[in-house]
Amino acid sequence: MSAIRLVTRIPGPKSQAIMARRNGVVPRGVSHATPVVAARAAGATLEDVDGNRFIDLAGGIGTMNVGHSSQAVVSAVREQLGRFTHTCFSVTAYENYISLAERLVRLTPGTSPKKAIFLNTGAEAVENAVKIARHATGRPGVLVFEDAFHGRTLLALSMTSKVHPYKAGFGPFVGDVHRVPYAYCYRCPLRLEPGSCGTACVDAIADHFKRYVDPSSIAAVVVEPVLGEGGFVVPPPDFLPRVADLCRQRGILVVADEVQTGFGRTGRMFACEHSGLEPDILVTAKSLAGGLPLAAVVGRAELMDSPGVGGLGGTFAGNPLAVAAAHGVLDTFESSDLLARAETIGARMERRARTWAERFPLIGDVRRLGAMVGIELVSDRTTKAPAKEAANALAILAYEGGVLLITAGTYGNVIRSLVPLVISDADLDEALDVLESCLESVANP
């Protein structure tokens, strides 16, 4: 039976009416990838208020790795709801926060003793990781990468690379943030030939230290193991280890931003495991709590203990309902092989995408790590001119056909998949059939 069910044109009349109300009270700066209003969701499908059912390849922007309305998550939250909803961990501790920290320090890469704190969002976690690194090293600077996304709060936004829509008009930004090239091989920032350059972008970091900034002033390098908002860019296997070696030789801590890559998205619990990287500090959020707001900073114990008492925390940080949800997420990973499923999903999507690339010159590059699949659209394969309009048109045709997806990339020309890892093969194939039809329409208008 088809997972997609469309009973009205998209958007339907009820969605249109609610969105009209939205326009009267919600600022235009809060954007929507689709014009539909959700009513319920389960697994990898979402139903809107008009009764239309969609296959969800957006996954709440990567928060639904264990699926919508996961029974383990719902049960854990319901049980906690019956006990208490909030005390503030800084006022009265609760056991499930501590047991979740125990689980995370075991799961995250690295054999050194580790400690963890919980926060609300990925941006908040990134800022706390930088706070910890600065306090532990006594250094002010932060090294980040082109095409990176680390959040929308002031420091995190200063670290983010994309101007529109994230940074335009919101300056001035925080100083002591230094930006270097990422290993975006399809669009090599050094204009070299991929595969034979010896990861020259890492050498460019060493050059940056000679030309622009004293490395002894840098507290940490913050790096996404795979670029998320930057376009699902998968670096060569030696990139992260070389960056880590280069920085550690200069006393610079390594912070892995696994907000979007964490919790099985790449076929490992954390993406840095693919390259053997053991970061000093790891930041994660999104799918940690199955859709509830929770983020974590996990790091070497001596670093995490550097700030004084009261230097870390927040009123809602590590809320017990979100913490309970995270336990449900981890229970799900323990009881089902979602890591292997991520690789199966990604391989299935990649095979289809490569057949599309043979037919449609619109597709410039297909790349993935596990189920983190990116398809970059270009108007010319020789010049690699970004095809943002085509990506937007494809996303619109997709939701009109019953598939929710979102774009990414500095140029807005990358189709990305953040499908829940619980999707069935049949539903995944149905979604890919819709995308193929949409590609035909966009490529041959």
Residue pairs with C-beta under 8 A, 6 or more apart in sequence:
2 430
3 44
3 45
3 53
3 55
3 426
3 427
3 430
3 431
4 53
4 54
4 55
4 401
4 402
4 403
4 430
4 434
5 51
5 52
5 53
5 402
6 52
6 53
6 401
6 402
7 50
7 51
7 52
8 50
8 51
8 52
9 400
10 35
10 36
10 52
10 399
10 400
11 19
11 34
11 35
11 36
11 37
11 48
11 50
12 36
12 48
12 49
12 50
12 51
12 52
13 50
14 37
14 48
14 49
14 50
15 35
15 36
15 37
15 48
15 49
15 50
16 35
18 37
18 49
19 32
19 35
19 37
29 165
31 165
33 58
33 395
33 404
33 406
33 407
34 399
34 404
36 48
36 49
36 50
36 52
36 54
36 399
37 48
37 49
38 46
38 47
38 48
38 49
39 47
39 48
39 49
39 51
40 46
40 47
40 69
41 47
41 56
41 68
41 69
42 67
42 68
42 69
43 67
43 68
43 69
43 420
43 422
43 423
44 55
44 56
44 59
44 67
44 68
44 419
44 420
44 422
44 423
44 424
44 427
44 428
45 53
45 54
45 55
45 56
45 68
45 427
46 53
46 54
46 56
46 68
46 404
47 53
47 54
48 54
52 402
53 402
54 399
54 402
54 403
54 404
55 402
55 403
55 404
55 419
55 423
55 427
55 428
55 430
55 431
55 434
56 64
56 68
56 404
56 419
56 420
57 398
57 403
57 404
57 405
57 417
57 418
57 419
57 431
58 404
58 405
58 406
58 418
59 65
59 418
59 419
59 420
60 286
60 291
60 418
61 260
61 286
61 406
61 418
62 228
62 260
62 265
62 286
62 287
62 418
63 286
63 287
63 290
63 291
64 287
64 290
64 291
64 418
64 420
65 263
65 264
65 265
65 286
65 287
65 290
65 329
65 338
65 420
65 421
66 72
66 73
66 287
66 290
66 328
66 329
66 332
66 333
66 338
66 420
66 421
66 422
67 420
67 421
67 422
67 423
68 291
68 420
70 290
70 328
70 329
70 332
70 422
72 328
72 329
72 331
72 332
72 335
73 289
73 290
73 291
73 292
73 325
73 328
73 329
73 332
74 328
75 328
76 324
76 325
76 327
76 328
76 331
77 292
77 321
77 324
77 325
77 328
79 324
80 96
80 320
80 321
80 323
80 324
81 321
83 320
84 94
84 320
85 319
85 320
85 321
86 316
86 319
86 320
86 321
87 94
87 320
88 315
88 316
89 97
89 118
89 313
89 317
89 318
90 310
90 313
90 314
90 315
90 317
94 320
94 323
96 320
96 323
96 324
96 327
97 118
97 318
97 320
97 323
99 327
100 116
100 118
100 323
100 326
100 327
100 330
101 115
101 116
101 117
101 118
103 327
103 330
104 116
104 296
104 298
105 113
105 114
105 115
105 116
105 298
107 269
107 270
107 330
108 114
108 270
108 282
108 298
109 270
109 272
109 273
109 277
109 278
109 279
109 282
110 278
110 279
110 300
111 278
112 300
112 301
113 300
113 301
114 298
114 299
114 300
114 301
114 304
115 298
115 299
115 301
115 304
115 305
116 296
116 297
116 298
116 299
116 304
117 128
117 296
117 297
117 304
117 312
117 313
117 317
117 318
118 294
118 295
118 296
118 317
118 318
118 322
118 323
119 125
119 128
119 285
119 294
119 295
119 296
119 297
119 314
119 317
119 318
120 293
120 294
120 295
120 314
120 316
120 317
120 319
120 322
121 151
121 285
121 293
121 295
122 150
122 151
122 257
122 259
122 260
122 283
122 284
122 285
122 286
122 295
123 150
123 151
123 152
123 153
123 156
123 157
124 151
124 153
124 295
124 314
124 317
125 259
125 283
125 284
125 285
125 295
125 296
125 297
126 150
126 151
126 155
126 156
126 159
126 222
126 257
126 259
126 283
127 151
127 153
127 155
127 156
128 297
128 312
129 220
129 222
129 255
129 281
129 283
129 297
129 299
130 142
130 155
130 219
130 220
130 222
130 255
131 307
131 311
131 312
132 281
132 297
132 299
132 303
132 304
132 306
132 307
132 312
133 139
133 142
133 219
133 220
133 253
133 255
133 280
133 281
133 303
134 140
134 219
134 220
135 306
135 307
135 311
136 219
136 253
136 302
136 303
136 306
137 219
137 220
137 251
137 252
137 253
139 216
139 217
139 218
139 219
140 176
140 217
140 219
141 176
141 177
141 178
141 213
141 217
141 218
141 219
142 159
142 176
142 177
142 178
142 218
142 219
142 220
142 221
142 222
143 178
143 179
143 180
143 205
143 218
143 220
143 221
143 222
143 247
143 252
144 150
144 159
144 161
144 177
144 178
144 179
144 180
144 221
144 222
144 223
145 161
145 179
145 180
145 181
145 182
145 223
145 224
145 227
146 161
146 179
146 180
146 181
146 182
146 184
146 189
147 161
147 162
147 182
147 184
147 227
147 230
147 231
147 233
147 409
147 410
148 159
148 160
148 161
148 179
148 182
148 222
148 223
148 224
148 227
148 230
148 257
149 160
149 161
149 162
149 166
149 224
149 227
149 228
149 229
149 230
150 156
150 157
150 159
150 160
150 222
150 257
151 157
151 159
151 160
152 160
152 166
154 173
154 174
155 174
155 177
157 166
157 167
157 170
157 173
158 173
158 174
158 177
159 177
159 222
160 166
160 167
160 229
161 179
161 230
161 410
162 229
162 230
162 410
167 173
176 217
178 208
178 212
178 213
178 218
180 201
180 204
180 205
180 208
181 189
181 190
181 201
181 204
181 205
182 189
182 201
182 227
182 230
182 233
182 235
183 199
183 201
183 202
183 233
183 235
183 236
183 239
184 227
184 230
184 231
184 233
184 235
185 194
185 195
185 233
185 235
185 236
186 194
186 233
186 364
186 365
186 367
186 376
186 384
187 384
188 194
188 197
188 201
189 201
189 204
190 197
190 200
190 201
190 204
192 200
194 236
199 236
199 238
199 239
199 242
201 239
202 239
202 242
202 243
202 246
205 243
205 246
205 247
206 246
209 215
209 250
215 247
215 250
215 251
215 252
216 250
216 251
218 247
218 250
218 252
219 252
219 253
220 252
220 253
220 254
220 255
220 280
220 281
221 243
221 247
221 252
221 253
221 254
221 255
222 255
222 257
222 283
223 240
223 243
223 254
223 255
223 256
223 257
224 230
224 256
224 257
224 258
224 259
224 260
224 261
225 235
225 240
225 256
225 257
225 258
225 261
225 266
225 270
225 271
225 272
225 274
225 275
225 277
226 232
226 233
226 234
226 235
226 260
226 261
226 266
226 271
226 369
226 372
227 233
228 259
228 260
228 261
228 408
229 260
229 408
229 409
230 408
230 409
230 410
231 374
231 376
231 408
231 409
231 410
231 411
231 414
231 416
232 367
232 368
232 372
232 373
232 374
232 408
232 409
232 414
232 416
233 367
233 374
234 367
234 368
234 369
234 372
237 274
237 275
238 275
239 275
240 272
240 275
240 277
241 275
241 276
241 277
243 254
244 254
244 277
244 279
247 253
247 254
248 254
253 280
253 281
253 303
254 277
254 279
254 280
254 281
255 279
255 280
255 281
255 282
255 283
256 270
256 271
256 272
256 277
256 279
256 281
256 282
256 283
257 283
258 270
258 271
258 272
258 282
258 283
258 284
259 283
259 284
259 285
259 286
259 295
260 286
260 418
261 270
261 271
261 369
261 372
262 269
262 270
262 271
262 284
262 285
262 286
262 287
262 288
263 269
263 270
263 284
263 286
263 287
263 288
263 329
263 333
264 287
264 333
264 338
264 339
264 342
264 370
264 371
264 421
265 271
265 287
265 342
265 370
265 371
265 372
265 418
265 421
266 274
266 342
266 369
266 370
266 371
266 372
267 274
267 339
267 340
267 342
267 343
267 346
267 369
267 370
267 371
268 274
268 339
268 370
269 333
269 339
270 282
270 284
271 369
271 370
271 372
272 278
272 279
272 282
274 369
279 299
280 299
280 300
280 303
281 297
281 298
281 299
281 300
281 303
281 304
282 297
282 298
282 299
283 295
283 296
283 297
284 295
284 296
284 298
285 294
285 295
285 296
287 329
288 294
288 295
288 296
288 326
288 329
289 322
289 323
289 325
289 326
289 329
290 325
290 326
290 328
290 329
291 325
292 319
292 321
292 322
292 325
292 326
293 316
293 319
293 322
294 318
294 319
294 322
294 323
294 325
294 326
297 304
332 338
333 339
338 421
338 422
341 371
341 421
341 422
342 370
342 371
342 421
343 370
343 371
345 370
345 371
345 419
345 421
345 423
345 428
346 368
346 369
346 370
346 371
346 372
346 373
348 425
348 428
348 429
348 432
349 368
349 371
349 373
349 417
349 428
349 432
350 366
350 368
350 373
352 432
352 436
353 363
353 366
353 373
353 375
354 366
356 363
356 375
356 436
356 439
357 363
357 366
359 443
360 439
360 440
360 443
361 381
361 443
362 377
362 378
362 379
362 387
362 390
362 439
362 442
362 443
363 375
363 376
363 377
363 378
363 439
364 376
364 377
364 378
364 381
364 384
365 374
365 375
365 376
366 373
366 374
366 375
366 376
367 373
367 374
367 376
368 374
371 417
371 419
371 421
372 416
372 417
372 418
373 416
373 417
374 408
374 409
374 414
374 415
374 416
374 417
375 414
375 415
375 416
376 386
376 409
376 413
376 414
377 386
377 387
377 388
377 390
377 391
377 394
377 413
377 414
377 415
378 384
378 385
378 386
378 387
378 413
379 385
379 386
379 387
379 390
386 409
386 411
386 412
386 413
387 413
388 407
388 411
388 412
388 413
390 413
390 442
390 443
391 407
391 409
391 412
391 413
391 414
391 415
392 407
392 412
393 442
394 415
394 435
394 438
394 439
394 442
395 405
395 406
395 407
395 415
397 438
397 441
397 442
398 404
398 405
398 434
398 435
398 438
399 405
401 434
401 437
401 438
402 434
403 431
403 434
403 435
405 415
405 416
405 417
405 435
406 416
406 418
407 413
407 414
407 415
407 416
408 414
408 415
408 416
415 435
419 428
419 431
423 431
